[in-house]
Amino acid sequence: MKVILISSEDKSSPSTERVLKTYQEARLQNTENLRKLVVDAAAAILQEEGPEAVTVRRVSQRMGCSTKIIYNLFVNKEGLAQQLYLEGCKLLAQRFEEVPPSPDLLQHLLDLGEAFWQFGQDYTSYYKLMFGGAFAEFKPDAESMQGTMTAIHRLLVLISTAQEQGQISDQEETGNLVSTIWASLHGVIHLYMGGFLGDVEAAHTIYRQTMMLLSESLFAASKPE
């Protein structure tokens, strides 16, 4: 049910109409706004202090509300972690979308790989939450995994396009090729975060070399001997 109030100044003008939401609609909107504020507060703690600092109690303190409100909105810490995971997916997708397209698909693949490295550097806490098991009790569900696939859509499209153009062999499924790239890049980043690859410059060099070897091997596989 909607109630429309029309200004007495000009009852014929649509621009003067105001639509009043029903109580249920207003309540739902307020709940969604509150959920967003809570996620924003949790995200700030995540970025400032790391995943280990994100607890229901810390978020409630930041919000100036009781923990009961947080639990009512997200059920538990895992529910809040899922929302942070999806926020991370949005940030990753944004980084990929910021990479300018290039007719040179091999170079474009290298550029997307570099964007992923920078995401890990700029949003380390998000990366650890999403891919590093920072929340041991949180396991990505179907919605979270769909968020991941949306985030790497540009990579999927690039590999598929290169296969269609004959620049990459189409004998392997696109998803498998993307998973191979994905797993290899994660491996380098995880080793770096674990302290096995030296400082950030040394790790970045190894990352770029790994990306180059992967990319060149993919594109070379389609060339006749």
URVENRA-V523060 format. One record per run of one state. SS is the DSSP state (alpha for helix, beta for strand, coil for the rest). FROM is the first residue (numbers start at 1). LEN is the number of residues. If there is no record, write none. Layout:
ss = (SS	SS)
from = (FROM	FROM)
len = (LEN	LEN)
This chain:
ss = (coil	beta	coil	alpha	beta	coil	alpha	coil	alpha	coil	alpha	coil	alpha	coil	alpha	coil	alpha	coil	alpha	coil	alpha	coil	alpha	coil	alpha	coil	alpha	coil)
from = (1	3	7	14	17	21	23	50	51	54	56	64	67	75	77	98	105	123	124	132	142	152	153	165	174	194	200	221)
len = (2	4	7	3	4	2	27	1	3	2	8	3	8	2	21	7	18	1	8	10	10	1	12	9	20	6	21	5)
